[in-house]
């Protein structure tokens, strides 16, 4: 029994290798289990729309399904929770879960909090629809301006030196959550900035 948000399935994959086909079916079942109103990370626990997960999963989702209306909703969910100062949280609704990973003032970790902008660009590239960009542009510019005014100071509070001289820290941020030592996310913070 499949229970998910109603969107058309339009992509498919098949090969002569049963294991690869099984992997595709596994991914498809996981996606179907995680798309009920939001694109969540796990259907049995949190059911939260994390920015990192949607950035990672959306290329496959766009291949497999017509996500045009669903991703429009996702971007507006993020816009609804955007702080007055322009900060986006790391989830589509602010829960104070990962504030430690952000650069302060309510922002989520830079990569995760940039999900609305990444998803707007992917939506525009995939569907050729400029309307969503026009509708969400002001929100995205508020995030960009927030980064301009908070990024450097926020990274310093995370003990990232301006020039990274003698840099050996493990920094904070969100990466692979199941590691034996902390994941340094300086590069991912900076790349999305």
C-alpha positions, 0 to 999 in steps of 0.5 A: 500500500503506497500512501503519498502526495498525489503527483504523476510518476513520469520517469522510469529506469530499467537495465539488464542487471537485476541488482541495479533494478532492485536499487532503483526500486529501493530508491523509488519506494523510499521516496514514496514513503517520504513524500506526504505533504513534505519531502521528509528524511524518514517516514517512521521518525521525525517526518521533517523536511530538512534542507540537506535532504531535499537538496540531495534528493531532488534531482532523482525526484525531478526525474521520477515524478512531476514535482512542479506543484509539490516543490512550489509548495516546498519553497513557500513553506520555507518562505512562511518560516523565514525570519524578519531578518532574512534568515532561513532555518535548516528545515521548512518549519523552524524547530530550533533543532539545528540552530547550533549548526547555523551562523546565528540569528535564527539561521540554519546551517548554510547549505540546508538553509539555502534549500529554497534558493537551490530548489527554485533554481532547479524548478526553473531549470527543469520546468522552464517556469520563471513564475516561481522565481519571480514570486520568491525572489524577494525572500531569496534576496532577504536570505542573500542579504542576511548572509552578506551581513552575518556570514563572516561574523557567524563563521568566526563564532564557530572558530573559523579564522579568517585565513584558516592559518594552521587550520586543524579544527573539526568545525561545526555544521551539518554533514554526515551525522553518523561519523566517528569524529566531527565533520568539518563543514567549512567548505560547504558553508563557504560554497553555498555562501 
